[in-house]
């Protein structure tokens, strides 16, 4: 049977992707950030997941205002890196896992989550930056990836609680997939940041650290945080943190925090990273 | 739902991209979306006014684009992730756009971020921004 072995929380700042692509990871500005992911790269290379379910948000790349799905699961065999206005990132094509993706779609829909099924979707920095941070710059990504895009651009995004509950449904779906697969789930975006208006640059390390603490100790409490609190405390783009709750919800109630890293800033953003392991 | 949207209005220096803003800014944002294509970026750069005519935007929205007044574009329904494509067309990063929107130079803004960013303290409610210009 397929099993989820671990969850990874990770910011997906576009400037991190640019730093990697332009060979600037050793610059004094970037060096501390990339050092914070060294452990994780070794860990995931040793763990060798077969599939990563990657929860992220599209930034007006695949979805414009013409179509705004709240939860969209990529069921295709391949996903191309998107051109976000600078040309596509020079990263490998993302190979999907249609079998498991369709199974998750079916299982979660029957569990009353009205997922949007996507067979053609370019993937932007929201998805490719976490892959680069965790896997470096390989010629091909070392595992299959199931993109799960969450709307956090058009208000209202899904509530934290809804995301958490969807995580539970994904846990159930993966556990009922009849193939022996080692699965990980990434929750990406955040942490505190605001990109717009005169309040741009907002960072709230206290909020972020509490969020990381609660992720393993009190996820039920985290799931109760309202949108207004995210925006007030963590900035308008800090709302992306609801996506980490899908990752957390897909894990067991008791998890082990294996690793944590927090760094300010990457461009406009507080970078948070955590690895949570399910009991063996 | 009204209460939901209203509550955000107490947060200073922030526009929430809700139904009202999305309806207001639809064509402005779709203009930005067109800049995802290299051919459109070239056409826009060659003649900005002519390119803008292809989109049924208001005169204020067009002017805000020509002025690269990002705060004004946001107040007229622009969303930052769409507007970033206009920024990219000009070769401007998110950090560069953020410095413009906060009225600081790029160096000042970068220094603020390196020093830990803008604190939440004093920036949670409009009541705390009374002395802002």
Interface residues (C-beta under 8 A of the other chain):
Chain A: X14 X15 X18 X59 X60 X61 X64 X65 X66 X83 X84 X85 X86 X87 X153 X154 X155 X156 X192 X194 X195 X196 X197 X198 X199 X200 X201 X202 X203 X204 X205 X206 X207 X227 X228 X231 X232 X233 X236 X237 X264 X265 X267 X268 X270
Chain B: X4 X5 X7 X8 X11 X12 X13 X14 X15 X16 X17 X18 X19 X22 X26 X29 X30 X32 X33 X35 X36 X37 X38 X41 X70 X71 X74 X79 X80 X81 X82 X84 X85 X87 X88 X89 X93 X94 X95 X97 X98 X101 X102 X103 X109 X112 X113 X114 X116 X117 X118 X119 X120 X123 X124 X125 X132
